[in-house]
Amino acid sequence: MNVVVCFSGGIASGKTTLATAVADHLGLTVATFGGFVRGVARTRGIAEQRAELQALGEALIAEMGWGAFCSAVLDAAAWSVGGSIVVDGIRHVAAFEAVKSLVVPVPARLIFVDVQREVRQARAAESRTGEGGDLAKADAHSTERDVHGALCERADLVLDGTREVEVLVDEVCRSLGAGYGP
């Protein structure tokens, strides 16, 4: 059975690391909202800092609408209708709902990676972009509005993102059911 596994969580929660590890384990491609927006930023000559990327993401959604935006993210990863894929960076309920409707009849599962703010702040300070900055300010941005409330509540599985990645991969695969477990 095919499946679309979507990952959400706060900034620096480890969702991308886990999404990549799950995709590697299952032999799947990763579609990433952040990667898609960064690619658009490069083509438009826009700086790839958090504030600029958040503004660009909002502009793309306003220009395209949720369905077309999410379809473009899936297309960028060369997803085929009916196939399995891992989707990283779900930040809005509307994004998850759009992905779910685009991938029908394949079931979409939402995995939420939960990590306390202090841990995320420390991770953000050491991030690949070096823009740890003010996590409270970043979390307050409209692109993060659904992350710590509605998406966490809607998730099929909520994981403690401070645990070992291999343990989390096994837990995700077990939650997907027969054929995916360790």
Residue pairs with C-beta under 8 A, 6 or more apart in sequence:
1 107
1 177
1 178
1 179
2 82
2 83
2 84
2 106
3 84
3 106
3 107
3 108
3 109
3 176
3 180
4 84
4 85
4 86
4 87
4 99
4 100
4 103
4 106
4 107
4 108
4 109
5 19
5 22
5 26
5 28
5 84
5 85
5 86
5 87
5 108
5 109
5 111
5 172
5 176
6 86
6 87
6 90
6 96
6 99
6 108
6 109
6 110
6 111
7 15
7 16
7 18
7 19
7 22
7 86
7 87
7 88
7 89
7 90
7 110
7 111
7 112
7 113
8 15
8 89
8 90
8 91
8 96
8 110
8 111
8 112
8 113
8 147
8 151
8 152
8 155
9 15
9 112
9 113
9 114
9 115
9 147
9 161
10 114
10 115
10 117
10 120
10 139
10 144
10 147
10 148
11 120
11 124
11 135
11 138
11 139
11 144
12 115
12 120
12 121
12 123
12 124
12 127
12 135
13 113
13 114
13 115
13 120
13 123
13 161
14 113
14 115
14 123
14 161
14 165
15 88
15 89
15 113
15 161
16 32
16 34
16 88
16 89
17 165
18 111
18 113
18 159
18 161
18 165
18 168
18 169
18 172
19 30
19 32
19 86
19 87
19 88
20 30
20 86
20 88
21 165
21 166
21 168
21 169
22 28
22 86
22 169
22 172
22 173
23 29
23 30
23 86
25 169
25 173
26 84
26 86
26 173
26 180
28 84
28 85
28 86
29 77
29 78
29 79
29 85
29 86
30 77
30 85
30 86
30 87
30 88
31 73
31 74
31 76
31 77
31 79
31 85
31 86
31 87
31 88
32 73
32 77
32 87
32 88
32 89
33 57
33 73
33 87
33 88
33 89
33 90
33 91
33 95
34 53
34 88
34 89
35 76
35 88
35 89
36 72
36 73
36 76
37 53
37 56
37 57
37 60
38 48
38 53
39 76
40 46
40 56
40 60
41 47
41 48
41 52
41 53
41 56
42 48
44 56
46 52
46 53
46 56
48 129
49 129
49 131
50 129
50 131
50 133
50 138
54 141
54 142
54 143
57 91
57 143
58 142
58 143
60 69
61 69
64 72
66 92
66 94
66 95
66 97
66 98
67 98
67 101
67 102
69 95
69 98
70 95
70 98
70 99
70 102
71 98
71 102
73 87
74 85
74 87
74 99
74 102
74 103
77 85
79 85
81 103
82 105
82 106
83 106
84 106
85 103
87 99
87 108
90 96
90 99
90 110
90 151
91 143
91 144
91 146
91 147
91 151
92 143
92 145
92 146
92 151
93 146
93 150
93 151
93 154
96 108
96 110
96 151
96 154
99 108
100 108
109 156
109 157
109 175
109 176
110 151
110 154
110 155
110 156
110 157
111 155
111 156
111 157
111 159
111 172
111 175
112 151
112 152
112 155
112 157
112 158
112 159
113 159
113 161
113 168
114 152
114 158
114 159
114 160
114 161
115 123
115 160
115 161
115 162
116 162
117 135
117 136
117 139
119 161
119 162
120 135
121 132
121 135
124 131
124 132
124 133
124 135
124 138
125 132
126 132
138 144
139 147
139 148
152 158
156 175
157 171
157 172
157 175
159 168
159 171
159 172
161 168
170 181
170 182
173 180
173 181
173 182
174 180
174 181
174 182
